[in-house]
């Protein structure tokens, strides 16, 4: 496998994966914060190929950075793992997931079952490598297929379209899928495959993309703790679990996942054991062995008798004058009379009242009866994958 970094001047930096092995790193815990994509790709590959124990984290998350650096690598010396990843922290402080070599290798076997039959000659990646999606699909998949990996530090949509060629697998996100459509250019990509993850694509957008470019689009669903869970192709609405993944619903209709890809140990306030199963907060429907996601319990709110995603409320608020960015979260508190509270965080250029917010929501969706906790903050930060993070304080 060759790792090829395309520079803005047209030149390329090329690395051979076999040259990255460093036997002195075996079993060493290594902290790998987010840096340039080139630095991260090489450091992570070197660590994995050398059987080191890399801890990958987004140093833009300052509270996580401070926590990891205060603990130091030696804190994790006695834990058996092949790589450690962190959740985005979009609903609080990030959770750390220790991945064993078996977690990673069995996950890769499942991915290869689905993608190994495609004639792939090169992988093109737009995603960072310090998160589980980029690590598995953009780094390890080309390594297992023994094909070249190509990426740029910052892919513009036009650059990505130019790089999407026959027998290329493009590992990307919904943001790029939407951006390619906005180019209003036509190109036959019938022999190119796109993988998208980190968030759902509307069915209409998926169909428009596959129709416009005559291409194959595969959406992956997974999480840091679970690894790969399921996939769907083109404009399907139901997801197919990967081989060895068992998906079921609990009594509340929330998705429960059991698989060999799940981290046995999680790091929160202390170490937590999962026993290879995770109870998610995703509402879902199951039919004929497949499932459809409805939304996260923390991102679903009932208004006028109907369920809406908090993202819809965020769009309404961000359309209001004076609101730059909005983050909406459903907080559950069983001890209170009203067991759900709508937490709203705003970046705003003028004072905003709860009354204004309720009026805007009512105008579009209907009357909301939930209590609202409104907080105006200096900044709503986003992760490298573009997810909004809920302020800790």
Short mmCIF file of the C-alpha atoms (twelve columns), coordinates in Angstrom:
data_MODEL
# 
_entry.id   MODEL 
# 
loop_
_atom_site.group_PDB 
_atom_site.id 
_atom_site.type_symbol 
_atom_site.label_atom_id 
_atom_site.label_alt_id 
_atom_site.label_comp_id 
_atom_site.label_asym_id 
_atom_site.label_seq_id 
_atom_site.Cartn_x 
_atom_site.Cartn_y 
_atom_site.Cartn_z 
_atom_site.pdbx_PDB_model_num 
ATOM 1   C CA . UNK A 1   0.000   0.000   0.000   1 
ATOM 2   C CA . UNK A 2   1.166   3.497   -0.833  1 
ATOM 3   C CA . UNK A 3   -0.021  6.601   1.001   1 
ATOM 4   C CA . UNK A 4   -0.167  9.511   -1.430  1 
ATOM 5   C CA . UNK A 5   -0.710  13.088  -0.254  1 
ATOM 6   C CA . UNK A 6   -1.598  15.518  -3.017  1 
ATOM 7   C CA . UNK A 7   -0.263  19.024  -2.384  1 
ATOM 8   C CA . UNK A 8   -1.881  22.219  -3.642  1 
ATOM 9   C CA . UNK A 9   0.983   22.798  -6.118  1 
ATOM 10  C CA . UNK A 10  0.280   19.451  -7.787  1 
ATOM 11  C CA . UNK A 11  3.216   17.608  -6.216  1 
ATOM 12  C CA . UNK A 12  2.766   14.455  -4.147  1 
ATOM 13  C CA . UNK A 13  4.308   13.071  -0.977  1 
ATOM 14  C CA . UNK A 14  4.415   9.270   -1.142  1 
ATOM 15  C CA . UNK A 15  5.005   6.720   1.630   1 
ATOM 16  C CA . UNK A 16  5.228   2.930   1.422   1 
ATOM 17  C CA . UNK A 17  3.323   1.280   4.267   1 
ATOM 18  C CA . UNK A 18  5.917   -1.475  4.684   1 
ATOM 19  C CA . UNK A 19  8.564   1.167   5.446   1 
ATOM 20  C CA . UNK A 20  6.599   2.429   8.437   1 
ATOM 21  C CA . UNK A 21  7.070   -0.621  10.667  1 
ATOM 22  C CA . UNK A 22  9.079   0.186   13.806  1 
ATOM 23  C CA . UNK A 23  9.603   -2.823  16.076  1 
ATOM 24  C CA . UNK A 24  10.709  -0.601  18.976  1 
ATOM 25  C CA . UNK A 25  7.125   0.657   19.293  1 
ATOM 26  C CA . UNK A 26  5.587   -2.732  20.105  1 
ATOM 27  C CA . UNK A 27  3.182   -2.487  23.082  1 
ATOM 28  C CA . UNK A 28  4.108   1.167   23.685  1 
ATOM 29  C CA . UNK A 29  1.271   3.564   24.488  1 
ATOM 30  C CA . UNK A 30  1.485   6.561   22.141  1 
ATOM 31  C CA . UNK A 31  -0.575  9.751   22.315  1 
ATOM 32  C CA . UNK A 32  -1.624  10.878  18.823  1 
ATOM 33  C CA . UNK A 33  -3.527  14.191  18.844  1 
ATOM 34  C CA . UNK A 34  -5.159  15.616  15.731  1 
ATOM 35  C CA . UNK A 35  -2.575  17.252  13.477  1 
ATOM 36  C CA . UNK A 36  -2.372  17.509  9.698   1 
ATOM 37  C CA . UNK A 37  -3.937  14.601  7.838   1 
ATOM 38  C CA . UNK A 38  -0.504  13.602  6.543   1 
ATOM 39  C CA . UNK A 39  1.046   13.497  10.022  1 
ATOM 40  C CA . UNK A 40  -1.926  11.607  11.467  1 
ATOM 41  C CA . UNK A 41  -2.098  9.063   8.642   1 
ATOM 42  C CA . UNK A 42  1.588   8.192   8.933   1 
ATOM 43  C CA . UNK A 43  1.697   8.162   12.747  1 
ATOM 44  C CA . UNK A 44  -1.431  6.015   13.047  1 
ATOM 45  C CA . UNK A 45  -0.346  3.543   10.363  1 
ATOM 46  C CA . UNK A 46  3.121   3.278   11.891  1 
ATOM 47  C CA . UNK A 47  1.614   2.628   15.327  1 
ATOM 48  C CA . UNK A 48  -0.841  0.009   14.089  1 
ATOM 49  C CA . UNK A 49  1.645   -1.817  11.857  1 
ATOM 50  C CA . UNK A 50  4.181   -1.810  14.704  1 
ATOM 51  C CA . UNK A 51  1.684   -3.211  17.262  1 
ATOM 52  C CA . UNK A 52  1.877   -0.074  19.390  1 
ATOM 53  C CA . UNK A 53  -1.082  1.181   21.448  1 
ATOM 54  C CA . UNK A 54  -2.097  4.562   19.981  1 
ATOM 55  C CA . UNK A 55  -4.539  6.861   21.775  1 
ATOM 56  C CA . UNK A 56  -6.190  9.044   19.130  1 
ATOM 57  C CA . UNK A 57  -7.918  12.273  20.133  1 
ATOM 58  C CA . UNK A 58  -9.067  15.623  18.781  1 
ATOM 59  C CA . UNK A 59  -6.922  18.271  20.439  1 
ATOM 60  C CA . UNK A 60  -9.401  20.947  19.354  1 
ATOM 61  C CA . UNK A 61  -11.537 19.589  22.202  1 
ATOM 62  C CA . UNK A 62  -9.603  21.440  24.881  1 
ATOM 63  C CA . UNK A 63  -11.150 19.681  27.882  1 
ATOM 64  C CA . UNK A 64  -10.336 16.268  26.386  1 
ATOM 65  C CA . UNK A 65  -6.819  17.399  25.460  1 
ATOM 66  C CA . UNK A 66  -6.195  18.620  29.013  1 
ATOM 67  C CA . UNK A 67  -7.554  15.402  30.528  1 
ATOM 68  C CA . UNK A 68  -5.488  13.076  28.319  1 
ATOM 69  C CA . UNK A 69  -2.289  15.053  28.729  1 
ATOM 70  C CA . UNK A 70  -2.718  15.293  32.512  1 
ATOM 71  C CA . UNK A 71  -3.156  11.522  32.763  1 
ATOM 72  C CA . UNK A 72  -0.266  10.740  30.437  1 
ATOM 73  C CA . UNK A 73  0.370   7.639   28.338  1 
ATOM 74  C CA . UNK A 74  1.596   5.594   31.306  1 
ATOM 75  C CA . UNK A 75  -1.925  5.556   32.802  1 
ATOM 76  C CA . UNK A 76  -2.962  3.125   30.072  1 
ATOM 77  C CA . UNK A 77  0.101   0.842   30.121  1 
ATOM 78  C CA . UNK A 78  -1.642  -2.088  31.824  1 
ATOM 79  C CA . UNK A 79  -4.685  -2.095  29.517  1 
ATOM 80  C CA . UNK A 80  -4.600  -4.509  26.576  1 
ATOM 81  C CA . UNK A 81  -5.710  -2.636  23.439  1 
ATOM 82  C CA . UNK A 82  -4.665  -1.983  19.843  1 
ATOM 83  C CA . UNK A 83  -6.068  1.559   19.539  1 
ATOM 84  C CA . UNK A 84  -8.178  3.939   21.610  1 
ATOM 85  C CA . UNK A 85  -10.741 6.292   20.065  1 
ATOM 86  C CA . UNK A 86  -13.032 8.938   21.536  1 
ATOM 87  C CA . UNK A 87  -16.638 9.803   20.840  1 
ATOM 88  C CA . UNK A 88  -17.308 13.286  19.498  1 
ATOM 89  C CA . UNK A 89  -18.565 14.611  22.823  1 
ATOM 90  C CA . UNK A 90  -21.585 16.093  21.049  1 
ATOM 91  C CA . UNK A 91  -23.762 15.347  24.108  1 
ATOM 92  C CA . UNK A 92  -21.192 15.769  26.871  1 
ATOM 93  C CA . UNK A 93  -17.613 14.761  27.739  1 
ATOM 94  C CA . UNK A 94  -16.195 12.265  25.201  1 
ATOM 95  C CA . UNK A 95  -16.158 8.552   26.013  1 
ATOM 96  C CA . UNK A 96  -13.004 6.587   25.258  1 
ATOM 97  C CA . UNK A 97  -13.312 3.215   23.512  1 
ATOM 98  C CA . UNK A 98  -10.470 0.695   23.699  1 
ATOM 99  C CA . UNK A 99  -10.325 -1.421  20.536  1 
ATOM 100 C CA . UNK A 100 -8.597  -4.789  20.674  1 
ATOM 101 C CA . UNK A 101 -6.800  -6.231  17.676  1 
ATOM 102 C CA . UNK A 102 -9.680  -8.713  17.402  1 
ATOM 103 C CA . UNK A 103 -12.267 -5.874  17.403  1 
ATOM 104 C CA . UNK A 104 -10.486 -4.177  14.527  1 
ATOM 105 C CA . UNK A 105 -9.638  -7.246  12.462  1 
ATOM 106 C CA . UNK A 106 -13.141 -8.763  12.663  1 
ATOM 107 C CA . UNK A 107 -14.615 -5.366  11.772  1 
ATOM 108 C CA . UNK A 108 -12.336 -5.223  8.738   1 
ATOM 109 C CA . UNK A 109 -13.367 -8.754  7.720   1 
ATOM 110 C CA . UNK A 110 -16.999 -7.636  7.724   1 
ATOM 111 C CA . UNK A 111 -16.184 -4.561  5.622   1 
ATOM 112 C CA . UNK A 112 -14.205 -6.679  3.169   1 
ATOM 113 C CA . UNK A 113 -17.168 -9.049  2.788   1 
ATOM 114 C CA . UNK A 114 -19.175 -6.109  1.450   1 
ATOM 115 C CA . UNK A 115 -16.504 -4.176  -0.448  1 
ATOM 116 C CA . UNK A 116 -13.959 -6.843  -1.358  1 
ATOM 117 C CA . UNK A 117 -15.861 -7.867  -4.494  1 
ATOM 118 C CA . UNK A 118 -15.712 -4.382  -5.995  1 
ATOM 119 C CA . UNK A 119 -12.843 -3.719  -8.372  1 
ATOM 120 C CA . UNK A 120 -11.093 -1.055  -6.303  1 
ATOM 121 C CA . UNK A 121 -7.734  0.288   -7.469  1 
ATOM 122 C CA . UNK A 122 -7.427  3.360   -5.233  1 
ATOM 123 C CA . UNK A 123 -9.083  4.819   -2.129  1 
ATOM 124 C CA . UNK A 124 -9.651  8.589   -2.039  1 
ATOM 125 C CA . UNK A 125 -10.361 10.001  1.431   1 
ATOM 126 C CA . UNK A 126 -11.721 13.349  2.606   1 
ATOM 127 C CA . UNK A 127 -12.085 12.356  6.266   1 
ATOM 128 C CA . UNK A 128 -9.718  12.709  9.248   1 
ATOM 129 C CA . UNK A 129 -8.053  9.516   10.425  1 
ATOM 130 C CA . UNK A 130 -8.224  9.924   14.203  1 
ATOM 131 C CA . UNK A 131 -11.873 8.846   14.350  1 
ATOM 132 C CA . UNK A 132 -13.024 5.250   13.950  1 
ATOM 133 C CA . UNK A 133 -14.671 5.811   10.532  1 
ATOM 134 C CA . UNK A 134 -11.551 7.311   8.953   1 
ATOM 135 C CA . UNK A 135 -9.322  4.740   10.646  1 
ATOM 136 C CA . UNK A 136 -11.277 1.733   9.364   1 
ATOM 137 C CA . UNK A 137 -12.564 2.859   5.963   1 
ATOM 138 C CA . UNK A 138 -9.818  5.251   4.857   1 
ATOM 139 C CA . UNK A 139 -6.656  3.745   6.397   1 
ATOM 140 C CA . UNK A 140 -7.147  0.038   7.023   1 
ATOM 141 C CA . UNK A 141 -9.410  -0.769  4.071   1 
ATOM 142 C CA . UNK A 142 -6.814  0.231   1.432   1 
ATOM 143 C CA . UNK A 143 -4.165  -1.511  3.551   1 
ATOM 144 C CA . UNK A 144 -6.169  -4.767  3.488   1 
ATOM 145 C CA . UNK A 145 -6.971  -4.375  -0.222  1 
ATOM 146 C CA . UNK A 146 -3.322  -3.445  -0.923  1 
ATOM 147 C CA . UNK A 147 -4.293  -0.417  -2.994  1 
ATOM 148 C CA . UNK A 148 -3.103  3.194   -2.891  1 
ATOM 149 C CA . UNK A 149 -4.618  5.764   -0.539  1 
ATOM 150 C CA . UNK A 150 -4.888  9.321   -1.890  1 
ATOM 151 C CA . UNK A 151 -5.893  12.405  0.077   1 
ATOM 152 C CA . UNK A 152 -5.365  16.155  0.364   1 
ATOM 153 C CA . UNK A 153 -5.218  18.248  3.505   1 
ATOM 154 C CA . UNK A 154 -8.307  20.116  2.307   1 
ATOM 155 C CA . UNK A 155 -10.336 18.737  -0.590  1 
ATOM 156 C CA . UNK A 156 -12.461 21.322  -2.369  1 
ATOM 157 C CA . UNK A 157 -15.590 19.790  -3.945  1 
ATOM 158 C CA . UNK A 158 -14.216 20.393  -7.443  1 
ATOM 159 C CA . UNK A 159 -10.922 18.694  -6.480  1 
ATOM 160 C CA . UNK A 160 -12.817 15.688  -5.180  1 
ATOM 161 C CA . UNK A 161 -14.863 15.382  -8.355  1 
ATOM 162 C CA . UNK A 162 -11.642 15.546  -10.352 1 
ATOM 163 C CA . UNK A 163 -10.110 12.762  -8.209  1 
ATOM 164 C CA . UNK A 164 -13.154 10.484  -8.472  1 
ATOM 165 C CA . UNK A 165 -12.156 8.159   -11.300 1 
ATOM 166 C CA . UNK A 166 -13.081 4.641   -12.459 1 
ATOM 167 C CA . UNK A 167 -12.373 1.936   -9.851  1 
ATOM 168 C CA . UNK A 168 -11.830 4.510   -7.120  1 
ATOM 169 C CA . UNK A 169 -13.499 4.207   -3.714  1 
ATOM 170 C CA . UNK A 170 -14.238 7.633   -2.222  1 
ATOM 171 C CA . UNK A 171 -14.503 7.699   1.586   1 
ATOM 172 C CA . UNK A 172 -16.361 10.859  2.513   1 
ATOM 173 C CA . UNK A 173 -19.189 12.521  4.467   1 
ATOM 174 C CA . UNK A 174 -22.703 13.862  3.790   1 
ATOM 175 C CA . UNK A 175 -21.258 17.381  3.596   1 
ATOM 176 C CA . UNK A 176 -19.169 16.474  0.537   1 
ATOM 177 C CA . UNK A 177 -22.037 14.550  -1.069  1 
ATOM 178 C CA . UNK A 178 -24.195 17.672  -0.847  1 
ATOM 179 C CA . UNK A 179 -21.328 19.905  -2.000  1 
ATOM 180 C CA . UNK A 180 -20.734 17.784  -5.114  1 
ATOM 181 C CA . UNK A 181 -24.383 18.200  -6.053  1 
ATOM 182 C CA . UNK A 182 -24.105 21.979  -5.700  1 
ATOM 183 C CA . UNK A 183 -21.319 22.046  -8.311  1 
ATOM 184 C CA . UNK A 184 -24.018 21.550  -10.911 1 
ATOM 185 C CA . UNK A 185 -21.595 19.486  -13.009 1 
ATOM 186 C CA . UNK A 186 -22.293 16.205  -14.763 1 
ATOM 187 C CA . UNK A 187 -19.758 13.369  -14.716 1 
ATOM 188 C CA . UNK A 188 -20.305 9.663   -15.261 1 
ATOM 189 C CA . UNK A 189 -19.108 7.957   -12.075 1 
ATOM 190 C CA . UNK A 190 -20.681 4.585   -12.799 1 
ATOM 191 C CA . UNK A 191 -17.410 2.807   -11.987 1 
ATOM 192 C CA . UNK A 192 -16.733 4.847   -8.835  1 
ATOM 193 C CA . UNK A 193 -18.019 3.940   -5.370  1 
ATOM 194 C CA . UNK A 194 -18.780 6.449   -2.636  1 
ATOM 195 C CA . UNK A 195 -18.923 5.589   1.065   1 
ATOM 196 C CA . UNK A 196 -20.537 8.165   3.334   1 
ATOM 197 C CA . UNK A 197 -20.813 8.179   7.104   1 
ATOM 198 C CA . UNK A 198 -20.864 10.413  10.255  1 
ATOM 199 C CA . UNK A 199 -24.489 11.398  9.645   1 
ATOM 200 C CA . UNK A 200 -27.588 10.448  7.671   1 
ATOM 201 C CA . UNK A 201 -28.333 11.708  4.171   1 
ATOM 202 C CA . UNK A 202 -31.938 12.548  3.312   1 
ATOM 203 C CA . UNK A 203 -33.361 9.916   0.953   1 
ATOM 204 C CA . UNK A 204 -34.005 12.621  -1.646  1 
ATOM 205 C CA . UNK A 205 -30.365 13.752  -1.544  1 
ATOM 206 C CA . UNK A 206 -29.056 10.185  -1.855  1 
ATOM 207 C CA . UNK A 207 -31.292 9.561   -4.869  1 
ATOM 208 C CA . UNK A 208 -30.365 12.865  -6.509  1 
ATOM 209 C CA . UNK A 209 -26.661 12.087  -6.034  1 
ATOM 210 C CA . UNK A 210 -26.796 8.555   -7.453  1 
ATOM 211 C CA . UNK A 211 -28.987 9.686   -10.356 1 
ATOM 212 C CA . UNK A 212 -26.904 12.771  -11.171 1 
ATOM 213 C CA . UNK A 213 -23.575 10.930  -11.245 1 
ATOM 214 C CA . UNK A 214 -24.876 7.453   -12.164 1 
ATOM 215 C CA . UNK A 215 -22.865 6.073   -9.262  1 
ATOM 216 C CA . UNK A 216 -22.949 3.742   -6.262  1 
ATOM 217 C CA . UNK A 217 -23.468 5.286   -2.823  1 
ATOM 218 C CA . UNK A 218 -23.101 3.209   0.333   1 
ATOM 219 C CA . UNK A 219 -23.954 4.781   3.676   1 
ATOM 220 C CA . UNK A 220 -22.340 3.303   6.775   1 
ATOM 221 C CA . UNK A 221 -23.843 3.435   10.242  1 
ATOM 222 C CA . UNK A 222 -21.632 2.875   13.237  1 
ATOM 223 C CA . UNK A 223 -20.271 4.405   16.411  1 
ATOM 224 C CA . UNK A 224 -16.995 4.737   18.240  1 
ATOM 225 C CA . UNK A 225 -17.980 2.136   20.824  1 
ATOM 226 C CA . UNK A 226 -19.595 -0.307  18.364  1 
ATOM 227 C CA . UNK A 227 -17.432 0.118   15.285  1 
ATOM 228 C CA . UNK A 228 -19.310 -0.802  12.090  1 
ATOM 229 C CA . UNK A 229 -22.977 -1.662  12.646  1 
ATOM 230 C CA . UNK A 230 -24.868 -1.579  9.343   1 
ATOM 231 C CA . UNK A 231 -25.001 -0.182  5.812   1 
ATOM 232 C CA . UNK A 232 -27.469 0.782   3.098   1 
ATOM 233 C CA . UNK A 233 -27.069 1.331   -0.625  1 
ATOM 234 C CA . UNK A 234 -28.329 4.023   -2.967  1 
ATOM 235 C CA . UNK A 235 -31.548 5.550   -1.561  1 
ATOM 236 C CA . UNK A 236 -32.572 2.641   0.679   1 
ATOM 237 C CA . UNK A 237 -34.258 3.581   3.946   1 
ATOM 238 C CA . UNK A 238 -33.471 0.355   5.846   1 
ATOM 239 C CA . UNK A 239 -29.980 -0.595  7.018   1 
ATOM 240 C CA . UNK A 240 -28.517 -4.101  6.713   1 
ATOM 241 C CA . UNK A 241 -26.424 -5.207  9.720   1 
ATOM 242 C CA . UNK A 242 -22.870 -6.252  8.912   1 
ATOM 243 C CA . UNK A 243 -21.937 -9.914  9.270   1 
ATOM 244 C CA . UNK A 244 -21.795 -10.945 12.971  1 
ATOM 245 C CA . UNK A 245 -23.823 -7.913  14.126  1 
ATOM 246 C CA . UNK A 246 -27.049 -8.626  16.036  1 
ATOM 247 C CA . UNK A 247 -29.542 -5.748  16.084  1 
ATOM 248 C CA . UNK A 248 -32.670 -5.760  18.259  1 
ATOM 249 C CA . UNK A 249 -34.990 -3.321  20.045  1 
ATOM 250 C CA . UNK A 250 -35.524 -2.902  23.758  1 
ATOM 251 C CA . UNK A 251 -38.983 -2.342  25.271  1 
ATOM 252 C CA . UNK A 252 -38.783 1.388   24.495  1 
ATOM 253 C CA . UNK A 253 -37.991 0.804   20.822  1 
ATOM 254 C CA . UNK A 254 -34.324 1.762   21.164  1 
ATOM 255 C CA . UNK A 255 -31.686 -0.082  19.145  1 
ATOM 256 C CA . UNK A 256 -29.585 -2.672  20.984  1 
ATOM 257 C CA . UNK A 257 -26.384 -3.881  19.291  1 
ATOM 258 C CA . UNK A 258 -24.294 -6.966  19.981  1 
ATOM 259 C CA . UNK A 259 -21.188 -7.742  17.922  1 
ATOM 260 C CA . UNK A 260 -17.520 -8.777  18.088  1 
ATOM 261 C CA . UNK A 261 -16.540 -5.255  16.959  1 
ATOM 262 C CA . UNK A 262 -17.741 -3.621  20.188  1 
ATOM 263 C CA . UNK A 263 -15.127 -2.372  22.639  1 
ATOM 264 C CA . UNK A 264 -15.069 -4.590  25.717  1 
ATOM 265 C CA . UNK A 265 -13.804 -1.682  27.813  1 
ATOM 266 C CA . UNK A 266 -14.873 1.979   27.768  1 
ATOM 267 C CA . UNK A 267 -13.236 4.877   29.582  1 
ATOM 268 C CA . UNK A 268 -15.589 7.375   31.199  1 
ATOM 269 C CA . UNK A 269 -15.102 8.465   34.799  1 
ATOM 270 C CA . UNK A 270 -13.567 5.028   35.251  1 
ATOM 271 C CA . UNK A 271 -13.369 1.817   33.237  1 
ATOM 272 C CA . UNK A 272 -16.700 0.322   32.144  1 
ATOM 273 C CA . UNK A 273 -17.179 -3.203  30.755  1 
ATOM 274 C CA . UNK A 274 -19.663 -3.700  27.882  1 
ATOM 275 C CA . UNK A 275 -19.675 -7.511  27.510  1 
ATOM 276 C CA . UNK A 276 -19.787 -6.953  23.755  1 
ATOM 277 C CA . UNK A 277 -23.202 -5.265  23.748  1 
ATOM 278 C CA . UNK A 278 -24.317 -1.627  23.627  1 
ATOM 279 C CA . UNK A 279 -27.746 -0.163  24.329  1 
ATOM 280 C CA . UNK A 280 -28.010 2.828   22.022  1 
ATOM 281 C CA . UNK A 281 -30.248 5.872   22.300  1 
ATOM 282 C CA . UNK A 282 -31.471 5.479   18.718  1 
ATOM 283 C CA . UNK A 283 -35.148 4.845   18.051  1 
ATOM 284 C CA . UNK A 284 -35.503 2.290   15.251  1 
ATOM 285 C CA . UNK A 285 -37.877 -0.011  13.383  1 
ATOM 286 C CA . UNK A 286 -36.904 -3.592  12.506  1 
ATOM 287 C CA . UNK A 287 -38.265 -5.502  9.500   1 
ATOM 288 C CA . UNK A 288 -36.943 -8.706  7.928   1 
ATOM 289 C CA . UNK A 289 -33.585 -8.495  9.660   1 
ATOM 290 C CA . UNK A 290 -32.995 -4.869  8.643   1 
ATOM 291 C CA . UNK A 291 -33.640 -1.695  10.635  1 
ATOM 292 C CA . UNK A 292 -34.567 1.916   9.999   1 
ATOM 293 C CA . UNK A 293 -33.330 4.698   12.243  1 
ATOM 294 C CA . UNK A 294 -35.899 7.201   13.446  1 
ATOM 295 C CA . UNK A 295 -33.609 9.361   15.563  1 
ATOM 296 C CA . UNK A 296 -31.761 9.553   18.863  1 
ATOM 297 C CA . UNK A 297 -33.789 9.788   22.053  1 
ATOM 298 C CA . UNK A 298 -31.739 12.855  22.985  1 
ATOM 299 C CA . UNK A 299 -32.456 14.294  19.527  1 
ATOM 300 C CA . UNK A 300 -36.174 13.495  19.268  1 
ATOM 301 C CA . UNK A 301 -38.874 15.772  20.660  1 
ATOM 302 C CA . UNK A 302 -42.650 15.470  20.518  1 
ATOM 303 C CA . UNK A 303 -44.450 18.601  19.300  1 
ATOM 304 C CA . UNK A 304 -48.208 18.714  18.765  1 
ATOM 305 C CA . UNK A 305 -48.350 14.915  18.999  1 
ATOM 306 C CA . UNK A 306 -45.622 14.288  16.391  1 
ATOM 307 C CA . UNK A 307 -41.946 13.344  16.758  1 
ATOM 308 C CA . UNK A 308 -39.372 15.735  15.296  1 
ATOM 309 C CA . UNK A 309 -35.588 15.623  15.177  1 
ATOM 310 C CA . UNK A 310 -33.850 18.391  17.103  1 
ATOM 311 C CA . UNK A 311 -31.950 19.185  13.886  1 
ATOM 312 C CA . UNK A 312 -35.243 20.477  12.462  1 
ATOM 313 C CA . UNK A 313 -35.589 22.856  15.398  1 
ATOM 314 C CA . UNK A 314 -31.981 23.969  14.942  1 
ATOM 315 C CA . UNK A 315 -32.737 24.860  11.308  1 
ATOM 316 C CA . UNK A 316 -35.755 26.925  12.393  1 
ATOM 317 C CA . UNK A 317 -33.724 28.794  15.008  1 
ATOM 318 C CA . UNK A 318 -30.768 29.416  12.699  1 
ATOM 319 C CA . UNK A 319 -33.163 31.035  10.233  1 
ATOM 320 C CA . UNK A 320 -34.118 33.616  12.874  1 
ATOM 321 C CA . UNK A 321 -32.518 37.046  12.717  1 
ATOM 322 C CA . UNK A 322 -29.611 37.371  15.113  1 
ATOM 323 C CA . UNK A 323 -28.972 33.647  15.618  1 
ATOM 324 C CA . UNK A 324 -25.675 32.447  14.151  1 
ATOM 325 C CA . UNK A 325 -25.754 28.833  15.369  1 
ATOM 326 C CA . UNK A 326 -28.095 26.670  17.432  1 
ATOM 327 C CA . UNK A 327 -27.718 23.369  19.260  1 
ATOM 328 C CA . UNK A 328 -30.815 21.630  20.630  1 
ATOM 329 C CA . UNK A 329 -30.732 18.694  23.038  1 
ATOM 330 C CA . UNK A 330 -33.459 16.767  24.861  1 
ATOM 331 C CA . UNK A 331 -32.550 16.269  28.520  1 
ATOM 332 C CA . UNK A 332 -34.280 13.440  30.371  1 
ATOM 333 C CA . UNK A 333 -34.960 13.763  34.102  1 
ATOM 334 C CA . UNK A 334 -37.232 11.092  35.539  1 
ATOM 335 C CA . UNK A 335 -37.289 12.808  38.931  1 
ATOM 336 C CA . UNK A 336 -39.123 15.854  37.605  1 
ATOM 337 C CA . UNK A 337 -42.826 16.230  36.854  1 
ATOM 338 C CA . UNK A 338 -41.921 17.061  33.271  1 
ATOM 339 C CA . UNK A 339 -39.365 14.353  32.514  1 
ATOM 340 C CA . UNK A 340 -38.098 16.006  29.315  1 
ATOM 341 C CA . UNK A 341 -36.514 19.433  29.018  1 
ATOM 342 C CA . UNK A 342 -35.466 21.072  25.767  1 
ATOM 343 C CA . UNK A 343 -31.973 22.492  26.168  1 
ATOM 344 C CA . UNK A 344 -31.168 25.175  23.609  1 
ATOM 345 C CA . UNK A 345 -27.701 26.663  23.178  1 
ATOM 346 C CA . UNK A 346 -27.339 29.686  20.910  1 
ATOM 347 C CA . UNK A 347 -24.621 31.777  19.342  1 
ATOM 348 C CA . UNK A 348 -26.497 35.049  18.975  1 
ATOM 349 C CA . UNK A 349 -25.804 38.660  18.045  1 
ATOM 350 C CA . UNK A 350 -28.812 40.006  19.961  1 
ATOM 351 C CA . UNK A 351 -30.864 39.036  23.038  1 
ATOM 352 C CA . UNK A 352 -33.177 36.091  22.332  1 
ATOM 353 C CA . UNK A 353 -36.155 35.161  24.508  1 
ATOM 354 C CA . UNK A 354 -37.837 31.811  25.128  1 
ATOM 355 C CA . UNK A 355 -41.082 33.404  23.945  1 
ATOM 356 C CA . UNK A 356 -39.530 34.177  20.542  1 
ATOM 357 C CA . UNK A 357 -38.244 30.627  20.252  1 
ATOM 358 C CA . UNK A 358 -41.601 29.055  21.111  1 
ATOM 359 C CA . UNK A 359 -43.304 31.341  18.596  1 
ATOM 360 C CA . UNK A 360 -40.902 30.362  15.789  1 
ATOM 361 C CA . UNK A 361 -41.303 26.645  16.545  1 
ATOM 362 C CA . UNK A 362 -45.098 26.952  16.759  1 
ATOM 363 C CA . UNK A 363 -45.242 28.738  13.407  1 
ATOM 364 C CA . UNK A 364 -43.473 25.861  11.631  1 
ATOM 365 C CA . UNK A 365 -44.101 22.695  13.649  1 
ATOM 366 C CA . UNK A 366 -46.798 23.384  16.220  1 
ATOM 367 C CA . UNK A 367 -47.097 24.301  19.880  1 
ATOM 368 C CA . UNK A 368 -44.343 22.986  22.145  1 
ATOM 369 C CA . UNK A 369 -45.253 22.142  25.729  1 
ATOM 370 C CA . UNK A 370 -41.826 21.143  27.012  1 
ATOM 371 C CA . UNK A 371 -39.882 23.409  29.375  1 
ATOM 372 C CA . UNK A 372 -37.032 25.196  27.606  1 
ATOM 373 C CA . UNK A 373 -33.605 25.851  29.104  1 
ATOM 374 C CA . UNK A 374 -32.053 28.626  27.019  1 
ATOM 375 C CA . UNK A 375 -28.347 29.413  27.171  1 
ATOM 376 C CA . UNK A 376 -26.572 31.953  24.988  1 
ATOM 377 C CA . UNK A 377 -22.908 30.971  24.647  1 
ATOM 378 C CA . UNK A 378 -19.856 32.557  23.074  1 
ATOM 379 C CA . UNK A 379 -19.236 29.607  20.784  1 
ATOM 380 C CA . UNK A 380 -20.762 26.270  19.819  1 
ATOM 381 C CA . UNK A 381 -17.739 24.287  18.740  1 
ATOM 382 C CA . UNK A 382 -17.731 21.523  16.145  1 
ATOM 383 C CA . UNK A 383 -15.648 18.371  15.848  1 
ATOM 384 C CA . UNK A 384 -13.357 17.543  12.926  1 
ATOM 385 C CA . UNK A 385 -16.287 15.575  11.499  1 
ATOM 386 C CA . UNK A 386 -18.537 18.661  11.634  1 
ATOM 387 C CA . UNK A 387 -20.700 17.612  14.589  1 
ATOM 388 C CA . UNK A 388 -21.789 20.302  17.040  1 
ATOM 389 C CA . UNK A 389 -20.574 19.815  20.609  1 
ATOM 390 C CA . UNK A 390 -22.752 20.597  23.599  1 
ATOM 391 C CA . UNK A 391 -20.960 23.059  25.921  1 
ATOM 392 C CA . UNK A 392 -19.817 21.288  29.086  1 
ATOM 393 C CA . UNK A 393 -20.755 24.192  31.345  1 
# 
